[in-house]
């Protein structure tokens, strides 16, 4: 199966470990991700006021480009997914805005592309039974807190492909890899998102609550599908060790890093050493990682 792929700015720069693990794991699962040529930034946030159509021109151009290559477009960045999915919805439902954007872009796009998160493709197109069949190095004994954040769940009517109150796609994937997904209450709590840029102390406090919740539930590692959530939850832990007595750091991995590891791919490709909280000691202790891969 071949699907058009939009990596987005973060996976093309700071999140290369995420990007590589996505591409290589999906190839093992029989999905060829074909990167869109000459892509542009999606805008990084869906505009609060869609009347300013220029804010939708960037993501609309991506959708137009995807429509020339097939019926589906996927991305692993949940922020990009949120922006593209909601922009596509506007183009499908609002004829006036669609016509004005088409005029500006010199296109004839009707909203026909289906925007899919990579996790959605693994669940619905590949299937967890196929994933289980491909596992070479099961994650048995690894207790994982699956963290979904906001971008694939909110607003539910526009973007959610899972239960917005109690999502389980990531949990089901981790179980298919042999890991033990824990039950906990922090999986859909907000990490602070872009507050990290203007009120970092607020983002740190929100991240502290999420990490503490995962600890109390018995997790050893957090797995997430969102680059910004990964940054917020990972970045502050060295500060929290100073400001919060008794705080113990917990690795925060992209879910595809664990997927690639379980599929027998070389984890040295996925920049595990770039994480603020080094996950390698835990993976080594679990017999899942060594210097030779």
HELIX and SHEET records of a PDB file:
HELIX    1   1 UNK A    8  UNK A   12  1                                   5    
HELIX    2   2 UNK A   16  UNK A   28  1                                  13    
HELIX    3   3 UNK A   54  UNK A   67  1                                  14    
HELIX    4   4 UNK A   78  UNK A   93  1                                  16    
HELIX    5   5 UNK A   95  UNK A  105  1                                  11    
HELIX    6   6 UNK A  118  UNK A  121  1                                   4    
HELIX    7   7 UNK A  122  UNK A  126  3                                   5    
HELIX    8   8 UNK A  128  UNK A  134  1                                   7    
HELIX    9   9 UNK A  156  UNK A  159  1                                   4    
HELIX   10  10 UNK A  169  UNK A  176  1                                   8    
HELIX   11  11 UNK A  195  UNK A  198  1                                   4    
HELIX   12  12 UNK A  200  UNK A  216  1                                  17    
HELIX   13  13 UNK A  227  UNK A  235  1                                   9    
HELIX   14  14 UNK A  237  UNK A  243  1                                   7    
HELIX   15  15 UNK A  255  UNK A  262  1                                   8    
HELIX   16  16 UNK A  267  UNK A  269  5                                   3    
HELIX   17  17 UNK A  272  UNK A  274  5                                   3    
HELIX   18  18 UNK A  280  UNK A  285  1                                   6    
SHEET    1   A 4 UNK A  32  UNK A  35  0                                        
SHEET    2   A 4 UNK A   2  UNK A   5  1                                        
SHEET    3   A 4 UNK A  72  UNK A  75  1                                        
SHEET    4   A 4 UNK A 114  UNK A 117  1                                        
SHEET    1   B 4 UNK A 180  UNK A 181  0                                        
SHEET    2   B 4 UNK A 143  UNK A 147  1                                        
SHEET    3   B 4 UNK A 221  UNK A 224  1                                        
SHEET    4   B 4 UNK A 251  UNK A 254  1                                        
END                                                                             
